[in-house]
Amino acid sequence: MDINEYIRRKNKGRTSSPEEVIKKYAGMDESQLMNELFKVAAEGRASGELNNDVVDGFYNKMLPLLTPEQAERMRELILQLKQ
């Protein structure tokens, strides 16, 4: 399963538009975003839908879009998600 499949399952088959996603997260500060990330990741792990391969796949898809600083920060987050 890749990250897109995980998101579709999380949304029960409904795909969110980019505008919906932006609206949902735009008002959150970094701390709130991190809390949401770890909450969703824990739910995904508990349901068996999220695993290290999915997390690695997401990281690898995002990597070309990131600055070196962003890539390092995301790598740190990925390591935390894998614990």
PyMOL Python script that loads the backbone (N, CA, C, O; Angstrom):
from pymol import cmd

cmd.read_pdbstr("""\
ATOM      1  N   MET A   1       0.847  -1.172   0.000  1.00  0.00           N
ATOM      2  CA  MET A   1       0.000   0.000   0.000  1.00  0.00           C
ATOM      3  C   MET A   1       0.893   1.236   0.000  1.00  0.00           C
ATOM      4  O   MET A   1       1.907   1.284   0.697  1.00  0.00           O
ATOM      5  N   ASP A   2       0.508   2.227  -0.784  1.00  0.00           N
ATOM      6  CA  ASP A   2       1.258   3.474  -0.766  1.00  0.00           C
ATOM      7  C   ASP A   2       0.491   4.516   0.040  1.00  0.00           C
ATOM      8  O   ASP A   2      -0.607   4.246   0.528  1.00  0.00           O
ATOM      9  N   ILE A   3       1.061   5.689   0.175  1.00  0.00           N
ATOM     10  CA  ILE A   3       0.464   6.718   1.019  1.00  0.00           C
ATOM     11  C   ILE A   3      -0.890   7.161   0.488  1.00  0.00           C
ATOM     12  O   ILE A   3      -1.789   7.459   1.274  1.00  0.00           O
ATOM     13  N   ASN A   4      -1.055   7.210  -0.842  1.00  0.00           N
ATOM     14  CA  ASN A   4      -2.344   7.615  -1.410  1.00  0.00           C
ATOM     15  C   ASN A   4      -3.431   6.611  -1.064  1.00  0.00           C
ATOM     16  O   ASN A   4      -4.556   6.999  -0.747  1.00  0.00           O
ATOM     17  N   GLU A   5      -3.110   5.335  -1.122  1.00  0.00           N
ATOM     18  CA  GLU A   5      -4.076   4.306  -0.745  1.00  0.00           C
ATOM     19  C   GLU A   5      -4.432   4.420   0.733  1.00  0.00           C
ATOM     20  O   GLU A   5      -5.597   4.279   1.106  1.00  0.00           O
ATOM     21  N   TYR A   6      -3.444   4.673   1.565  1.00  0.00           N
ATOM     22  CA  TYR A   6      -3.704   4.843   2.993  1.00  0.00           C
ATOM     23  C   TYR A   6      -4.659   6.013   3.222  1.00  0.00           C
ATOM     24  O   TYR A   6      -5.603   5.899   4.003  1.00  0.00           O
ATOM     25  N   ILE A   7      -4.419   7.130   2.547  1.00  0.00           N
ATOM     26  CA  ILE A   7      -5.277   8.305   2.706  1.00  0.00           C
ATOM     27  C   ILE A   7      -6.694   8.001   2.242  1.00  0.00           C
ATOM     28  O   ILE A   7      -7.658   8.398   2.897  1.00  0.00           O
ATOM     29  N   ARG A   8      -6.833   7.296   1.114  1.00  0.00           N
ATOM     30  CA  ARG A   8      -8.166   6.930   0.631  1.00  0.00           C
ATOM     31  C   ARG A   8      -8.894   6.070   1.655  1.00  0.00           C
ATOM     32  O   ARG A   8     -10.075   6.287   1.928  1.00  0.00           O
ATOM     33  N   ARG A   9      -8.196   5.098   2.219  1.00  0.00           N
ATOM     34  CA  ARG A   9      -8.820   4.239   3.230  1.00  0.00           C
ATOM     35  C   ARG A   9      -9.171   5.033   4.481  1.00  0.00           C
ATOM     36  O   ARG A   9     -10.234   4.838   5.070  1.00  0.00           O
ATOM     37  N   LYS A  10      -8.279   5.922   4.882  1.00  0.00           N
ATOM     38  CA  LYS A  10      -8.523   6.751   6.064  1.00  0.00           C
ATOM     39  C   LYS A  10      -9.778   7.590   5.861  1.00  0.00           C
ATOM     40  O   LYS A  10     -10.551   7.802   6.795  1.00  0.00           O
ATOM     41  N   ASN A  11      -9.971   8.060   4.648  1.00  0.00           N
ATOM     42  CA  ASN A  11     -11.139   8.884   4.326  1.00  0.00           C
ATOM     43  C   ASN A  11     -12.315   8.040   3.843  1.00  0.00           C
ATOM     44  O   ASN A  11     -13.279   8.568   3.289  1.00  0.00           O
ATOM     45  N   LYS A  12     -12.229   6.717   4.058  1.00  0.00           N
ATOM     46  CA  LYS A  12     -13.300   5.792   3.681  1.00  0.00           C
ATOM     47  C   LYS A  12     -13.670   5.926   2.211  1.00  0.00           C
ATOM     48  O   LYS A  12     -14.845   5.982   1.850  1.00  0.00           O
ATOM     49  N   GLY A  13     -12.632   5.975   1.366  1.00  0.00           N
ATOM     50  CA  GLY A  13     -12.831   6.026  -0.069  1.00  0.00           C
ATOM     51  C   GLY A  13     -13.004   7.425  -0.630  1.00  0.00           C
ATOM     52  O   GLY A  13     -12.912   7.620  -1.842  1.00  0.00           O
ATOM     53  N   ARG A  14     -13.252   8.392   0.222  1.00  0.00           N
ATOM     54  CA  ARG A  14     -13.443   9.765  -0.235  1.00  0.00           C
ATOM     55  C   ARG A  14     -12.081  10.437  -0.312  1.00  0.00           C
ATOM     56  O   ARG A  14     -11.320  10.424   0.655  1.00  0.00           O
ATOM     57  N   THR A  15     -11.784  11.010  -1.439  1.00  0.00           N
ATOM     58  CA  THR A  15     -10.524  11.727  -1.562  1.00  0.00           C
ATOM     59  C   THR A  15     -10.765  13.199  -1.261  1.00  0.00           C
ATOM     60  O   THR A  15     -11.752  13.782  -1.710  1.00  0.00           O
ATOM     61  N   SER A  16      -9.877  13.781  -0.515  1.00  0.00           N
ATOM     62  CA  SER A  16      -9.980  15.200  -0.177  1.00  0.00           C
ATOM     63  C   SER A  16      -9.320  16.010  -1.274  1.00  0.00           C
ATOM     64  O   SER A  16      -8.269  15.634  -1.794  1.00  0.00           O
ATOM     65  N   SER A  17      -9.938  17.111  -1.617  1.00  0.00           N
ATOM     66  CA  SER A  17      -9.318  18.006  -2.582  1.00  0.00           C
ATOM     67  C   SER A  17      -8.167  18.736  -1.895  1.00  0.00           C
ATOM     68  O   SER A  17      -8.138  18.844  -0.669  1.00  0.00           O
ATOM     69  N   PRO A  18      -7.223  19.233  -2.686  1.00  0.00           N
ATOM     70  CA  PRO A  18      -6.136  20.009  -2.064  1.00  0.00           C
ATOM     71  C   PRO A  18      -6.675  21.185  -1.248  1.00  0.00           C
ATOM     72  O   PRO A  18      -6.125  21.521  -0.199  1.00  0.00           O
ATOM     73  N   GLU A  19      -7.743  21.806  -1.730  1.00  0.00           N
ATOM     74  CA  GLU A  19      -8.323  22.936  -1.005  1.00  0.00           C
ATOM     75  C   GLU A  19      -8.852  22.511   0.358  1.00  0.00           C
ATOM     76  O   GLU A  19      -8.700  23.238   1.340  1.00  0.00           O
ATOM     77  N   GLU A  20      -9.478  21.329   0.423  1.00  0.00           N
ATOM     78  CA  GLU A  20      -9.996  20.824   1.698  1.00  0.00           C
ATOM     79  C   GLU A  20      -8.865  20.553   2.684  1.00  0.00           C
ATOM     80  O   GLU A  20      -8.968  20.864   3.871  1.00  0.00           O
ATOM     81  N   VAL A  21      -7.801  19.978   2.178  1.00  0.00           N
ATOM     82  CA  VAL A  21      -6.649  19.669   3.037  1.00  0.00           C
ATOM     83  C   VAL A  21      -6.020  20.957   3.548  1.00  0.00           C
ATOM     84  O   VAL A  21      -5.705  21.074   4.732  1.00  0.00           O
ATOM     85  N   ILE A  22      -5.840  21.912   2.661  1.00  0.00           N
ATOM     86  CA  ILE A  22      -5.252  23.195   3.062  1.00  0.00           C
ATOM     87  C   ILE A  22      -6.124  23.869   4.107  1.00  0.00           C
ATOM     88  O   ILE A  22      -5.619  24.384   5.105  1.00  0.00           O
ATOM     89  N   LYS A  23      -7.421  23.868   3.883  1.00  0.00           N
ATOM     90  CA  LYS A  23      -8.346  24.494   4.827  1.00  0.00           C
ATOM     91  C   LYS A  23      -8.267  23.827   6.193  1.00  0.00           C
ATOM     92  O   LYS A  23      -8.289  24.501   7.223  1.00  0.00           O
ATOM     93  N   LYS A  24      -8.175  22.500   6.199  1.00  0.00           N
ATOM     94  CA  LYS A  24      -8.136  21.757   7.454  1.00  0.00           C
ATOM     95  C   LYS A  24      -6.896  22.090   8.279  1.00  0.00           C
ATOM     96  O   LYS A  24      -6.981  22.238   9.498  1.00  0.00           O
ATOM     97  N   TYR A  25      -5.745  22.209   7.617  1.00  0.00           N
ATOM     98  CA  TYR A  25      -4.488  22.357   8.341  1.00  0.00           C
ATOM     99  C   TYR A  25      -3.916  23.775   8.363  1.00  0.00           C
ATOM    100  O   TYR A  25      -2.958  24.031   9.092  1.00  0.00           O
ATOM    101  N   ALA A  26      -4.474  24.691   7.591  1.00  0.00           N
ATOM    102  CA  ALA A  26      -3.898  26.033   7.450  1.00  0.00           C
ATOM    103  C   ALA A  26      -3.811  26.800   8.759  1.00  0.00           C
ATOM    104  O   ALA A  26      -2.855  27.547   8.973  1.00  0.00           O
ATOM    105  N   GLY A  27      -4.779  26.632   9.628  1.00  0.00           N
ATOM    106  CA  GLY A  27      -4.781  27.398  10.866  1.00  0.00           C
ATOM    107  C   GLY A  27      -3.975  26.786  11.993  1.00  0.00           C
ATOM    108  O   GLY A  27      -3.902  27.352  13.083  1.00  0.00           O
ATOM    109  N   MET A  28      -3.366  25.632  11.742  1.00  0.00           N
ATOM    110  CA  MET A  28      -2.621  24.947  12.802  1.00  0.00           C
ATOM    111  C   MET A  28      -1.180  25.432  12.865  1.00  0.00           C
ATOM    112  O   MET A  28      -0.554  25.696  11.839  1.00  0.00           O
ATOM    113  N   ASP A  29      -0.663  25.545  14.087  1.00  0.00           N
ATOM    114  CA  ASP A  29       0.759  25.834  14.229  1.00  0.00           C
ATOM    115  C   ASP A  29       1.537  24.518  14.156  1.00  0.00           C
ATOM    116  O   ASP A  29       0.938  23.450  14.036  1.00  0.00           O
ATOM    117  N   GLU A  30       2.856  24.593  14.227  1.00  0.00           N
ATOM    118  CA  GLU A  30       3.678  23.388  14.066  1.00  0.00           C
ATOM    119  C   GLU A  30       3.351  22.332  15.110  1.00  0.00           C
ATOM    120  O   GLU A  30       3.284  21.144  14.794  1.00  0.00           O
ATOM    121  N   SER A  31       3.151  22.754  16.336  1.00  0.00           N
ATOM    122  CA  SER A  31       2.846  21.806  17.400  1.00  0.00           C
ATOM    123  C   SER A  31       1.531  21.068  17.126  1.00  0.00           C
ATOM    124  O   SER A  31       1.448  19.853  17.308  1.00  0.00           O
ATOM    125  N   GLN A  32       0.523  21.793  16.694  1.00  0.00           N
ATOM    126  CA  GLN A  32      -0.753  21.169  16.368  1.00  0.00           C
ATOM    127  C   GLN A  32      -0.616  20.203  15.188  1.00  0.00           C
ATOM    128  O   GLN A  32      -1.196  19.117  15.195  1.00  0.00           O
ATOM    129  N   LEU A  33       0.149  20.604  14.187  1.00  0.00           N
ATOM    130  CA  LEU A  33       0.374  19.731  13.031  1.00  0.00           C
ATOM    131  C   LEU A  33       1.088  18.446  13.438  1.00  0.00           C
ATOM    132  O   LEU A  33       0.738  17.363  12.969  1.00  0.00           O
ATOM    133  N   MET A  34       2.079  18.566  14.302  1.00  0.00           N
ATOM    134  CA  MET A  34       2.806  17.375  14.746  1.00  0.00           C
ATOM    135  C   MET A  34       1.897  16.461  15.563  1.00  0.00           C
ATOM    136  O   MET A  34       1.945  15.240  15.414  1.00  0.00           O
ATOM    137  N   ASN A  35       1.076  17.046  16.418  1.00  0.00           N
ATOM    138  CA  ASN A  35       0.120  16.241  17.184  1.00  0.00           C
ATOM    139  C   ASN A  35      -0.826  15.492  16.256  1.00  0.00           C
ATOM    140  O   ASN A  35      -1.094  14.308  16.462  1.00  0.00           O
ATOM    141  N   GLU A  36      -1.330  16.175  15.241  1.00  0.00           N
ATOM    142  CA  GLU A  36      -2.232  15.544  14.272  1.00  0.00           C
ATOM    143  C   GLU A  36      -1.517  14.428  13.514  1.00  0.00           C
ATOM    144  O   GLU A  36      -2.079  13.351  13.312  1.00  0.00           O
ATOM    145  N   LEU A  37      -0.288  14.685  13.098  1.00  0.00           N
ATOM    146  CA  LEU A  37       0.491  13.678  12.377  1.00  0.00           C
ATOM    147  C   LEU A  37       0.655  12.417  13.206  1.00  0.00           C
ATOM    148  O   LEU A  37       0.411  11.318  12.709  1.00  0.00           O
ATOM    149  N   PHE A  38       1.063  12.553  14.456  1.00  0.00           N
ATOM    150  CA  PHE A  38       1.297  11.386  15.300  1.00  0.00           C
ATOM    151  C   PHE A  38      -0.001  10.696  15.693  1.00  0.00           C
ATOM    152  O   PHE A  38      -0.026   9.478  15.872  1.00  0.00           O
ATOM    153  N   LYS A  39      -1.082  11.463  15.829  1.00  0.00           N
ATOM    154  CA  LYS A  39      -2.389  10.871  16.123  1.00  0.00           C
ATOM    155  C   LYS A  39      -2.855   9.998  14.945  1.00  0.00           C
ATOM    156  O   LYS A  39      -3.272   8.855  15.132  1.00  0.00           O
ATOM    157  N   VAL A  40      -2.775  10.554  13.749  1.00  0.00           N
ATOM    158  CA  VAL A  40      -3.201   9.815  12.555  1.00  0.00           C
ATOM    159  C   VAL A  40      -2.293   8.603  12.328  1.00  0.00           C
ATOM    160  O   VAL A  40      -2.770   7.532  11.950  1.00  0.00           O
ATOM    161  N   ALA A  41      -1.006   8.768  12.554  1.00  0.00           N
ATOM    162  CA  ALA A  41      -0.075   7.649  12.389  1.00  0.00           C
ATOM    163  C   ALA A  41      -0.384   6.532  13.388  1.00  0.00           C
ATOM    164  O   ALA A  41      -0.350   5.355  13.029  1.00  0.00           O
ATOM    165  N   ALA A  42      -0.683   6.890  14.624  1.00  0.00           N
ATOM    166  CA  ALA A  42      -1.018   5.870  15.633  1.00  0.00           C
ATOM    167  C   ALA A  42      -2.289   5.128  15.247  1.00  0.00           C
ATOM    168  O   ALA A  42      -2.371   3.910  15.401  1.00  0.00           O
ATOM    169  N   GLU A  43      -3.282   5.860  14.747  1.00  0.00           N
ATOM    170  CA  GLU A  43      -4.513   5.212  14.298  1.00  0.00           C
ATOM    171  C   GLU A  43      -4.231   4.253  13.136  1.00  0.00           C
ATOM    172  O   GLU A  43      -4.758   3.141  13.093  1.00  0.00           O
ATOM    173  N   GLY A  44      -3.405   4.693  12.211  1.00  0.00           N
ATOM    174  CA  GLY A  44      -3.059   3.854  11.063  1.00  0.00           C
ATOM    175  C   GLY A  44      -2.293   2.606  11.463  1.00  0.00           C
ATOM    176  O   GLY A  44      -2.535   1.526  10.923  1.00  0.00           O
ATOM    177  N   ARG A  45      -1.384   2.744  12.391  1.00  0.00           N
ATOM    178  CA  ARG A  45      -0.630   1.581  12.872  1.00  0.00           C
ATOM    179  C   ARG A  45      -1.559   0.617  13.613  1.00  0.00           C
ATOM    180  O   ARG A  45      -1.461  -0.598  13.447  1.00  0.00           O
ATOM    181  N   ALA A  46      -2.456   1.166  14.428  1.00  0.00           N
ATOM    182  CA  ALA A  46      -3.381   0.317  15.184  1.00  0.00           C
ATOM    183  C   ALA A  46      -4.303  -0.469  14.266  1.00  0.00           C
ATOM    184  O   ALA A  46      -4.654  -1.611  14.561  1.00  0.00           O
ATOM    185  N   SER A  47      -4.693   0.139  13.154  1.00  0.00           N
ATOM    186  CA  SER A  47      -5.580  -0.544  12.215  1.00  0.00           C
ATOM    187  C   SER A  47      -4.813  -1.471  11.267  1.00  0.00           C
ATOM    188  O   SER A  47      -5.416  -2.249  10.527  1.00  0.00           O
ATOM    189  N   GLY A  48      -3.474  -1.382  11.295  1.00  0.00           N
ATOM    190  CA  GLY A  48      -2.664  -2.216  10.421  1.00  0.00           C
ATOM    191  C   GLY A  48      -2.472  -1.648   9.026  1.00  0.00           C
ATOM    192  O   GLY A  48      -1.849  -2.289   8.180  1.00  0.00           O
ATOM    193  N   GLU A  49      -2.990  -0.470   8.777  1.00  0.00           N
ATOM    194  CA  GLU A  49      -2.893   0.128   7.449  1.00  0.00           C
ATOM    195  C   GLU A  49      -1.614   0.929   7.234  1.00  0.00           C
ATOM    196  O   GLU A  49      -1.201   1.147   6.095  1.00  0.00           O
ATOM    197  N   LEU A  50      -0.996   1.361   8.306  1.00  0.00           N
ATOM    198  CA  LEU A  50       0.218   2.157   8.185  1.00  0.00           C
ATOM    199  C   LEU A  50       1.377   1.352   8.751  1.00  0.00           C
ATOM    200  O   LEU A  50       1.322   0.856   9.877  1.00  0.00           O
ATOM    201  N   ASN A  51       2.428   1.233   7.946  1.00  0.00           N
ATOM    202  CA  ASN A  51       3.619   0.512   8.388  1.00  0.00           C
ATOM    203  C   ASN A  51       4.846   1.265   7.892  1.00  0.00           C
ATOM    204  O   ASN A  51       4.721   2.288   7.220  1.00  0.00           O
ATOM    205  N   ASN A  52       6.012   0.767   8.217  1.00  0.00           N
ATOM    206  CA  ASN A  52       7.245   1.454   7.849  1.00  0.00           C
ATOM    207  C   ASN A  52       7.416   1.592   6.347  1.00  0.00           C
ATOM    208  O   ASN A  52       7.976   2.585   5.883  1.00  0.00           O
ATOM    209  N   ASP A  53       6.942   0.607   5.569  1.00  0.00           N
ATOM    210  CA  ASP A  53       7.054   0.704   4.115  1.00  0.00           C
ATOM    211  C   ASP A  53       6.233   1.868   3.569  1.00  0.00           C
ATOM    212  O   ASP A  53       6.679   2.571   2.662  1.00  0.00           O
ATOM    213  N   VAL A  54       5.046   2.073   4.114  1.00  0.00           N
ATOM    214  CA  VAL A  54       4.202   3.196   3.684  1.00  0.00           C
ATOM    215  C   VAL A  54       4.868   4.518   4.061  1.00  0.00           C
ATOM    216  O   VAL A  54       4.890   5.457   3.265  1.00  0.00           O
ATOM    217  N   VAL A  55       5.408   4.586   5.270  1.00  0.00           N
ATOM    218  CA  VAL A  55       6.079   5.800   5.731  1.00  0.00           C
ATOM    219  C   VAL A  55       7.301   6.090   4.852  1.00  0.00           C
ATOM    220  O   VAL A  55       7.516   7.233   4.450  1.00  0.00           O
ATOM    221  N   ASP A  56       8.091   5.074   4.556  1.00  0.00           N
ATOM    222  CA  ASP A  56       9.261   5.256   3.687  1.00  0.00           C
ATOM    223  C   ASP A  56       8.851   5.684   2.285  1.00  0.00           C
ATOM    224  O   ASP A  56       9.502   6.532   1.674  1.00  0.00           O
ATOM    225  N   GLY A  57       7.775   5.100   1.780  1.00  0.00           N
ATOM    226  CA  GLY A  57       7.286   5.472   0.456  1.00  0.00           C
ATOM    227  C   GLY A  57       6.885   6.934   0.389  1.00  0.00           C
ATOM    228  O   GLY A  57       7.186   7.627  -0.583  1.00  0.00           O
ATOM    229  N   PHE A  58       6.210   7.395   1.421  1.00  0.00           N
ATOM    230  CA  PHE A  58       5.819   8.801   1.491  1.00  0.00           C
ATOM    231  C   PHE A  58       7.058   9.691   1.501  1.00  0.00           C
ATOM    232  O   PHE A  58       7.134  10.672   0.760  1.00  0.00           O
ATOM    233  N   TYR A  59       8.014   9.346   2.337  1.00  0.00           N
ATOM    234  CA  TYR A  59       9.244  10.137   2.421  1.00  0.00           C
ATOM    235  C   TYR A  59       9.941  10.189   1.062  1.00  0.00           C
ATOM    236  O   TYR A  59      10.371  11.257   0.628  1.00  0.00           O
ATOM    237  N   ASN A  60      10.053   9.062   0.402  1.00  0.00           N
ATOM    238  CA  ASN A  60      10.733   9.017  -0.892  1.00  0.00           C
ATOM    239  C   ASN A  60      10.002   9.815  -1.968  1.00  0.00           C
ATOM    240  O   ASN A  60      10.637  10.392  -2.852  1.00  0.00           O
ATOM    241  N   LYS A  61       8.670   9.852  -1.899  1.00  0.00           N
ATOM    242  CA  LYS A  61       7.908  10.659  -2.859  1.00  0.00           C
ATOM    243  C   LYS A  61       8.088  12.146  -2.601  1.00  0.00           C
ATOM    244  O   LYS A  61       8.137  12.941  -3.540  1.00  0.00           O
ATOM    245  N   MET A  62       8.187  12.517  -1.352  1.00  0.00           N
ATOM    246  CA  MET A  62       8.292  13.932  -0.988  1.00  0.00           C
ATOM    247  C   MET A  62       9.707  14.482  -1.147  1.00  0.00           C
ATOM    248  O   MET A  62       9.881  15.676  -1.391  1.00  0.00           O
ATOM    249  N   LEU A  63      10.700  13.640  -1.013  1.00  0.00           N
ATOM    250  CA  LEU A  63      12.100  14.061  -0.984  1.00  0.00           C
ATOM    251  C   LEU A  63      12.489  15.012  -2.116  1.00  0.00           C
ATOM    252  O   LEU A  63      13.140  16.021  -1.846  1.00  0.00           O
ATOM    253  N   PRO A  64      12.120  14.737  -3.370  1.00  0.00           N
ATOM    254  CA  PRO A  64      12.536  15.655  -4.442  1.00  0.00           C
ATOM    255  C   PRO A  64      11.926  17.057  -4.335  1.00  0.00           C
ATOM    256  O   PRO A  64      12.425  17.994  -4.959  1.00  0.00           O
ATOM    257  N   LEU A  65      10.870  17.206  -3.564  1.00  0.00           N
ATOM    258  CA  LEU A  65      10.191  18.498  -3.444  1.00  0.00           C
ATOM    259  C   LEU A  65      10.717  19.345  -2.296  1.00  0.00           C
ATOM    260  O   LEU A  65      10.302  20.492  -2.131  1.00  0.00           O
ATOM    261  N   LEU A  66      11.620  18.796  -1.508  1.00  0.00           N
ATOM    262  CA  LEU A  66      12.062  19.447  -0.278  1.00  0.00           C
ATOM    263  C   LEU A  66      13.437  20.071  -0.408  1.00  0.00           C
ATOM    264  O   LEU A  66      14.287  19.601  -1.165  1.00  0.00           O
ATOM    265  N   THR A  67      13.635  21.139   0.348  1.00  0.00           N
ATOM    266  CA  THR A  67      14.978  21.702   0.476  1.00  0.00           C
ATOM    267  C   THR A  67      15.789  20.752   1.354  1.00  0.00           C
ATOM    268  O   THR A  67      15.208  19.900   2.025  1.00  0.00           O
ATOM    269  N   PRO A  68      17.106  20.876   1.366  1.00  0.00           N
ATOM    270  CA  PRO A  68      17.899  20.009   2.253  1.00  0.00           C
ATOM    271  C   PRO A  68      17.479  20.119   3.721  1.00  0.00           C
ATOM    272  O   PRO A  68      17.472  19.117   4.436  1.00  0.00           O
ATOM    273  N   GLU A  69      17.132  21.311   4.171  1.00  0.00           N
ATOM    274  CA  GLU A  69      16.703  21.492   5.558  1.00  0.00           C
ATOM    275  C   GLU A  69      15.369  20.795   5.814  1.00  0.00           C
ATOM    276  O   GLU A  69      15.193  20.137   6.839  1.00  0.00           O
ATOM    277  N   GLN A  70      14.437  20.940   4.882  1.00  0.00           N
ATOM    278  CA  GLN A  70      13.147  20.282   5.019  1.00  0.00           C
ATOM    279  C   GLN A  70      13.300  18.766   4.974  1.00  0.00           C
ATOM    280  O   GLN A  70      12.627  18.049   5.714  1.00  0.00           O
ATOM    281  N   ALA A  71      14.182  18.281   4.111  1.00  0.00           N
ATOM    282  CA  ALA A  71      14.414  16.839   4.004  1.00  0.00           C
ATOM    283  C   ALA A  71      14.965  16.284   5.310  1.00  0.00           C
ATOM    284  O   ALA A  71      14.573  15.199   5.740  1.00  0.00           O
ATOM    285  N   GLU A  72      15.866  17.017   5.936  1.00  0.00           N
ATOM    286  CA  GLU A  72      16.427  16.580   7.216  1.00  0.00           C
ATOM    287  C   GLU A  72      15.357  16.554   8.296  1.00  0.00           C
ATOM    288  O   GLU A  72      15.288  15.605   9.077  1.00  0.00           O
ATOM    289  N   ARG A  73      14.522  17.587   8.347  1.00  0.00           N
ATOM    290  CA  ARG A  73      13.441  17.638   9.340  1.00  0.00           C
ATOM    291  C   ARG A  73      12.456  16.500   9.110  1.00  0.00           C
ATOM    292  O   ARG A  73      12.003  15.865  10.063  1.00  0.00           O
ATOM    293  N   MET A  74      12.121  16.239   7.844  1.00  0.00           N
ATOM    294  CA  MET A  74      11.201  15.153   7.555  1.00  0.00           C
ATOM    295  C   MET A  74      11.830  13.809   7.915  1.00  0.00           C
ATOM    296  O   MET A  74      11.140  12.922   8.416  1.00  0.00           O
ATOM    297  N   ARG A  75      13.121  13.647   7.669  1.00  0.00           N
ATOM    298  CA  ARG A  75      13.801  12.404   8.034  1.00  0.00           C
ATOM    299  C   ARG A  75      13.703  12.172   9.540  1.00  0.00           C
ATOM    300  O   ARG A  75      13.475  11.049   9.989  1.00  0.00           O
ATOM    301  N   GLU A  76      13.877  13.240  10.314  1.00  0.00           N
ATOM    302  CA  GLU A  76      13.742  13.130  11.773  1.00  0.00           C
ATOM    303  C   GLU A  76      12.321  12.705  12.164  1.00  0.00           C
ATOM    304  O   GLU A  76      12.136  11.865  13.045  1.00  0.00           O
ATOM    305  N   LEU A  77      11.336  13.287  11.506  1.00  0.00           N
ATOM    306  CA  LEU A  77       9.945  12.910  11.788  1.00  0.00           C
ATOM    307  C   LEU A  77       9.662  11.470  11.401  1.00  0.00           C
ATOM    308  O   LEU A  77       8.962  10.755  12.118  1.00  0.00           O
ATOM    309  N   ILE A  78      10.199  11.049  10.278  1.00  0.00           N
ATOM    310  CA  ILE A  78      10.010   9.668   9.810  1.00  0.00           C
ATOM    311  C   ILE A  78      10.590   8.699  10.838  1.00  0.00           C
ATOM    312  O   ILE A  78       9.972   7.682  11.154  1.00  0.00           O
ATOM    313  N   LEU A  79      11.757   9.011  11.350  1.00  0.00           N
ATOM    314  CA  LEU A  79      12.358   8.150  12.377  1.00  0.00           C
ATOM    315  C   LEU A  79      11.472   8.066  13.615  1.00  0.00           C
ATOM    316  O   LEU A  79      11.336   6.997  14.211  1.00  0.00           O
ATOM    317  N   GLN A  80      10.873   9.179  14.002  1.00  0.00           N
ATOM    318  CA  GLN A  80       9.954   9.175  15.153  1.00  0.00           C
ATOM    319  C   GLN A  80       8.707   8.360  14.847  1.00  0.00           C
ATOM    320  O   GLN A  80       8.209   7.635  15.708  1.00  0.00           O
ATOM    321  N   LEU A  81       8.200   8.475  13.623  1.00  0.00           N
ATOM    322  CA  LEU A  81       7.008   7.712  13.247  1.00  0.00           C
ATOM    323  C   LEU A  81       7.258   6.202  13.257  1.00  0.00           C
ATOM    324  O   LEU A  81       6.345   5.410  13.492  1.00  0.00           O
ATOM    325  N   LYS A  82       8.486   5.828  13.004  1.00  0.00           N
ATOM    326  CA  LYS A  82       8.822   4.396  12.944  1.00  0.00           C
ATOM    327  C   LYS A  82       9.003   3.775  14.323  1.00  0.00           C
ATOM    328  O   LYS A  82       9.094   2.552  14.433  1.00  0.00           O
ATOM    329  N   GLN A  83       9.058   4.568  15.358  1.00  0.00           N
ATOM    330  CA  GLN A  83       9.272   4.019  16.704  1.00  0.00           C
ATOM    331  C   GLN A  83       8.018   3.400  17.254  1.00  0.00           C
ATOM    332  O   GLN A  83       8.022   2.891  18.376  1.00  0.00           O
TER     333      GLN A  83
END
""", "prot")
cmd.dss("prot")
cmd.show_as("cartoon", "prot")
cmd.util.cbc("prot")
cmd.orient("prot")
